[in-house]
């Protein structure tokens, strides 16, 4: 098998797992939606089963993405970035990274207005960084209730219950970085010598 094809096929499993986790879908729910058994899905994600068109088509349909996104098809020479927004609970997430695993970057747009149910903080594995571009972001983090304005950033362990919303009636736009547990942002500054 050609080395490039082998590399593309080897990357499909981690990409499938990343897409499923990004959408917060369990293997059982995905199996029900696709008709593919949980064990086959697990083996696909772990790389123990080779992906086939018969398996990738229902997965692409269930996730609402083109197959080339699942297999990481090589670029065709078109330099434009084709961002496919993800809409969840009235919010828009635009993935800015295309590789599976590691730190994932998103531009997030949260509509303005009051959340009908109020804050419902949740926790999960990982670490998150936020940077507000426009609007005012309300961040409930543990027992803190904070409003961030453009240019402000926050970082936190996602085991701490957290919740995000617009702080007023206008939408808020932010950049979000999400990484697996143990990842940390590293900022390096070089001093200027006079």
C-alpha positions in Angstrom: 0.0 0.0 0.0 1.2 3.5 -0.9 2.7 5.3 2.2 0.4 8.3 1.8 -2.7 6.1 1.6 -1.6 4.1 4.7 -1.1 7.4 6.6 -4.5 8.7 5.6 -6.2 5.5 6.6 -4.3 5.4 10.0 -5.6 8.9 10.8 -9.2 8.0 10.1 -9.8 6.3 13.5 -8.6 9.3 15.7 -10.5 11.7 13.4 -13.7 9.7 13.8 -13.3 9.7 17.6 -12.6 13.4 17.7 -15.7 14.2 15.6 -17.9 12.0 17.8 -16.5 13.5 21.0 -16.8 17.1 19.6 -20.5 16.4 19.0 -20.8 14.8 22.5 -22.2 11.6 21.0 -21.8 8.2 22.7 -20.8 5.1 20.8 -24.2 3.6 21.6 -26.1 6.6 20.2 -23.9 6.6 17.1 -24.5 2.9 16.6 -28.3 3.5 16.8 -28.1 6.3 14.3 -25.9 4.5 11.8 -26.8 0.8 12.2 -23.1 0.0 12.8 -22.4 -2.0 15.9 -20.7 -0.4 18.9 -17.8 -2.9 18.6 -17.3 -2.0 15.0 -17.3 1.7 15.8 -14.9 1.1 18.6 -12.5 -0.9 16.4 -12.7 1.8 13.7 -11.8 4.6 16.2 -8.9 2.6 17.7 -7.6 1.7 14.2 -8.2 -2.0 14.6 -10.7 -2.0 11.7 -10.0 -0.5 8.3 -12.5 2.1 7.2 -14.6 1.3 4.1 -17.0 3.4 2.1 -19.9 1.3 3.5 -18.9 2.4 7.0 -17.9 5.9 6.3 -21.1 6.9 4.4 -23.5 6.4 7.3 -21.0 8.0 9.7 -20.6 11.1 7.5 -24.4 11.3 7.3 -24.9 10.9 11.1 -22.3 13.6 11.8 -23.5 15.9 9.0 -20.0 16.2 7.5 -18.6 15.3 4.1 -16.6 12.1 3.9 -13.4 14.0 3.0 -13.6 15.6 6.4 -13.7 12.2 8.1 -10.8 10.8 6.1 -8.7 14.0 6.0 -8.6 14.1 2.2 -5.5 16.0 1.0 -6.1 19.6 -0.2 -6.8 20.1 -3.8 -4.7 23.2 -4.2 -7.5 25.6 -3.3 -6.0 27.9 -0.6 -9.5 29.0 0.7 -10.5 27.7 4.1 -13.9 26.1 4.0 -15.3 26.3 7.5 -18.3 24.2 8.2 -20.1 25.7 11.2 -21.6 23.4 13.9 -24.8 24.6 15.4 -25.7 23.4 18.9 -28.3 24.8 21.3 -28.6 28.0 19.3 -24.8 28.5 19.4 -22.5 28.5 16.4 -19.1 26.8 16.6 -16.7 27.3 13.7 -13.7 24.8 13.9 -10.4 26.5 13.2 -8.3 23.4 13.5 -8.6 20.4 11.2 -6.4 17.8 12.8 -7.8 15.2 15.2 -6.7 15.1 18.8 -4.7 17.6 20.7 -5.8 21.2 21.2 -8.9 22.2 19.1 -9.6 25.9 18.3 -13.1 27.3 17.6 -14.7 30.7 16.9 -17.9 30.6 19.0 -20.9 32.9 18.6 -23.4 32.9 21.4 -26.7 34.7 20.8 -27.7 37.5 23.1 -30.7 37.5 25.4 -31.5 35.7 28.6 -31.0 31.9 28.8 -34.5 30.6 29.6 -33.4 28.0 32.2 -30.6 30.2 33.6 -27.1 28.8 34.4 -26.7 25.0 34.2 -23.0 24.5 34.9 -21.5 21.2 33.6 -18.1 19.6 33.9 -16.1 17.2 31.7 -12.6 16.1 30.9 -10.2 18.7 29.5 -8.9 22.2 29.8 -10.3 25.3 28.1 -9.1 28.8 27.1 -11.4 31.6 26.1 -10.8 35.0 24.5 -13.6 37.5 23.9 -13.6 39.2 20.5 -16.9 41.1 20.6 -19.8 41.4 23.1 -19.8 40.5 26.8 -19.4 36.9 27.9 -20.9 35.7 31.2 -18.8 32.8 32.6 -20.1 30.9 35.6 -17.1 28.9 36.9 -17.7 27.0 40.1 -18.9 29.6 42.6 -17.7 32.5 40.5 -19.9 34.6 38.1 -17.7 36.7 35.9 -18.3 39.0 32.9 -15.5 39.2 30.3 -15.3 42.0 27.8 -13.4 42.2 24.4 -9.7 41.5 24.9 -10.1 39.6 28.1 -9.3 35.9 28.4 -10.0 33.1 30.8 -8.6 29.6 31.3 -9.8 26.7 33.4 -9.9 23.0 34.1 -13.2 21.7 32.7 -13.7 19.4 35.7 -14.8 22.6 37.4 -18.5 23.1 36.6 -18.9 25.9 34.1 -21.4 27.7 31.9 -21.1 30.3 29.2 -23.7 32.8 27.8 -24.0 36.4 26.5 -24.0 38.8 29.5 -26.7 41.0 27.8 -29.0 41.1 24.7 -26.2 41.3 22.2 -24.4 38.3 20.8 -20.9 37.5 22.1 -18.1 36.2 19.8 -15.1 34.4 21.3 -12.2 32.2 20.4 -12.1 29.0 22.4 -9.3 26.5 22.7 -10.1 23.1 24.1 -7.5 20.5 25.0 -7.3 17.2 26.7 -6.6 17.0 30.4 -3.0 18.0 31.2 -2.7 20.4 28.2 -1.7 23.9 29.2 -1.2 27.1 27.2 2.5 28.1 27.0 3.2 31.8 26.4 6.8 32.7 25.6 7.9 36.3 25.6 11.2 37.4 24.4 12.6 40.5 26.1 14.1 43.2 23.8 17.6 44.1 24.5 18.4 47.7 24.3 
